[in-house]
Amino acid sequence: MRTRDHIVSCALLALSLSACSGAHSLEWKPDQKRHAYAVSLSQTAPEPVYNRLRWVHAPDVMPARDLADSGAGVIFPVVHLDLKAVSLDEAAKALASTSHYSSFCASSIAGRKLTISKLGTIDELAVAIGKSADIRVQVDHEGRAVRFLPKPAPEPAFYGTAPGASAAAPASQGLALVEKEVTPHEHQSTH
């Protein structure tokens, strides 16, 4: 009987324990949120990051400076250019190098020889080389370039006109003669 009483008492104990646990589960409990924090990898704050989205003012075009208003002109150095029997291509490079300019020499005149010994600025030396070699020398200060070019061909002169006179007067007289010959019913061009 002892075992039987022992089993019954264990069963009653189990029932009483299960009845007590059910009463506690029905009570209201507030929602508990669990917070997880990351482990710090450094002891200092992170470095500021470049942000591509920034508020900036659009750039404005700066007004051009007018050097004439300032009263100061451009001063070019005076150099001595001494060239003996050099080609015009080498002379162009030598003249351009006096002011750190770039040089260009037309291929039709590049092989000509030049001898000059002159003292002056880059503009004065360009005029002297142009006269002695019978070429056209351009000095472009804005583009920082020196150009050696052949002289342009002379303008053609027609018979009965002066070399510098315009040939437009005889042509306009010929046009007037043609206009008189056109009858009224024919098409007349104004070109």
KEGUVEX-78323 format. One record per residue (C-alpha): residue in three letters; y, x, z. Coordinates in steps of 0.5 Angstrom, whole numbers, padded with zeros to 4 digits, always signed. Example, Ala and Ser with C-alpha at 12.3 -4.5 7.8 and 13.67 -1.06 7.14 Angstrom:
2
ALA-0009+0025+0016 SER-0002+0027+0014 
This chain:
191
MET+0000+0000+0000 ARG+0004+0006+0001 THR+0005+0007-0006 ARG+0006+0000-0008 ASP+0012+0000-0003 HIS+0014+0006-0006 ILE+0015+0004-0013 VAL+0018-0003-0011 SER+0023+0001-0007 CYS+0025+0006-0013 ALA+0025+0000-0017 LEU+0030-0004-0013 LEU+0034+0002-0012 ALA+0035+0003-0020 LEU+0037-0004-0020 SER+0042-0003-0015 LEU+0045+0003-0018 SER+0045+0000-0025 ALA+0049-0006-0023 CYS+0054-0002-0019 SER+0055+0002-0026 GLY+0057-0004-0030 ALA+0062-0006-0025 HIS+0066+0000-0026 SER+0066+0001-0034 LEU+0069-0006-0034 GLU+0076-0003-0031 TRP+0082-0002-0036 LYS+0083+0005-0037 PRO+0090+0008-0041 ASP+0088+0012-0047 GLN+0088+0019-0046 LYS+0090+0023-0052 ARG+0087+0030-0052 HIS+0092+0036-0054 ALA+0090+0042-0057 TYR+0094+0048-0057 ALA+0093+0054-0062 VAL+0093+0061-0059 SER+0099+0065-0060 LEU+0098+0071-0065 SER+0105+0074-0064 GLN+0109+0075-0058 THR+0116+0074-0062 ALA+0118+0068-0066 PRO+0117+0069-0074 GLU+0122+0072-0078 PRO+0127+0067-0082 VAL+0124+0065-0089 TYR+0128+0065-0095 ASN+0129+0058-0097 ARG+0130+0057-0105 LEU+0134+0051-0103 ARG+0141+0052-0101 TRP+0148+0049-0102 VAL+0152+0054-0106 HIS+0158+0053-0111 ALA+0157+0054-0118 PRO+0160+0061-0121 ASP+0167+0060-0124 VAL+0169+0064-0130 MET+0174+0070-0128 PRO+0181+0070-0132 ALA+0182+0075-0136 ARG+0186+0081-0134 ASP+0192+0082-0138 LEU+0194+0090-0138 ALA+0200+0089-0142 ASP+0203+0085-0136 SER+0201+0090-0131 GLY+0206+0095-0134 ALA+0200+0101-0134 GLY+0197+0103-0141 VAL+0191+0106-0142 ILE+0191+0114-0142 PHE+0186+0118-0147 PRO+0185+0125-0145 VAL+0188+0130-0150 VAL+0182+0134-0153 HIS+0181+0140-0158 LEU+0177+0139-0164 ASP+0174+0145-0167 LEU+0169+0143-0173 LYS+0167+0148-0178 ALA+0163+0146-0184 VAL+0160+0140-0181 SER+0157+0134-0184 LEU+0161+0128-0183 ASP+0155+0125-0179 GLU+0156+0131-0174 ALA+0163+0130-0174 ALA+0163+0123-0172 LYS+0158+0124-0166 ALA+0163+0130-0164 LEU+0169+0125-0164 ALA+0165+0120-0160 SER+0163+0124-0155 THR+0170+0126-0153 SER+0171+0119-0150 HIS+0163+0117-0149 TYR+0163+0112-0155 SER+0158+0111-0159 SER+0158+0113-0167 PHE+0157+0111-0173 CYS+0157+0114-0180 ALA+0156+0111-0187 SER+0150+0114-0190 SER+0154+0114-0197 ILE+0159+0120-0194 ALA+0154+0123-0188 GLY+0153+0129-0192 ARG+0160+0131-0194 LYS+0162+0137-0190 LEU+0169+0138-0186 THR+0173+0143-0183 ILE+0178+0141-0178 SER+0181+0145-0172 LYS+0186+0140-0168 LEU+0189+0138-0161 GLY+0190+0131-0160 THR+0187+0124-0157 ILE+0182+0120-0160 ASP+0186+0116-0164 GLU+0190+0122-0167 LEU+0184+0126-0169 ALA+0181+0120-0172 VAL+0187+0119-0177 ALA+0187+0127-0178 ILE+0180+0127-0180 GLY+0181+0121-0184 LYS+0186+0124-0188 SER+0183+0131-0189 ALA+0176+0128-0191 ASP+0179+0122-0195 ILE+0175+0117-0191 ARG+0177+0111-0187 VAL+0176+0112-0179 GLN+0176+0106-0174 VAL+0176+0107-0167 ASP+0174+0101-0163 HIS+0176+0102-0156 GLU+0174+0095-0154 GLY+0167+0096-0157 ARG+0167+0103-0155 ALA+0165+0106-0162 VAL+0167+0110-0167 ARG+0166+0109-0174 PHE+0166+0113-0181 LEU+0167+0109-0187 PRO+0168+0110-0194 LYS+0175+0108-0197 PRO+0174+0101-0200 ALA+0175+0101-0208 PRO+0182+0100-0211 GLU+0183+0093-0213 PRO+0183+0092-0220 ALA+0189+0092-0224 PHE+0190+0087-0230 TYR+0194+0089-0237 GLY+0201+0087-0236 THR+0201+0087-0228 ALA+0203+0092-0223 PRO+0197+0095-0219 GLY+0200+0092-0212 ALA+0202+0085-0216 SER+0198+0079-0215 ALA+0194+0076-0221 ALA+0195+0069-0219 ALA+0202+0068-0223 PRO+0198+0069-0230 ALA+0192+0065-0228 SER+0197+0059-0226 GLN+0201+0059-0232 GLY+0194+0059-0236 LEU+0192+0053-0232 ALA+0198+0049-0234 LEU+0197+0050-0241 VAL+0190+0047-0240 GLU+0192+0041-0237 LYS+0197+0040-0242 GLU+0192+0040-0247 VAL+0187+0034-0244 THR+0188+0027-0246 PRO+0189+0022-0241 HIS+0183+0018-0243 GLU+0179+0025-0241 HIS+0177+0027-0234 GLN+0181+0032-0231 SER+0179+0037-0226 THR+0183+0039-0220 HIS+0179+0045-0218 
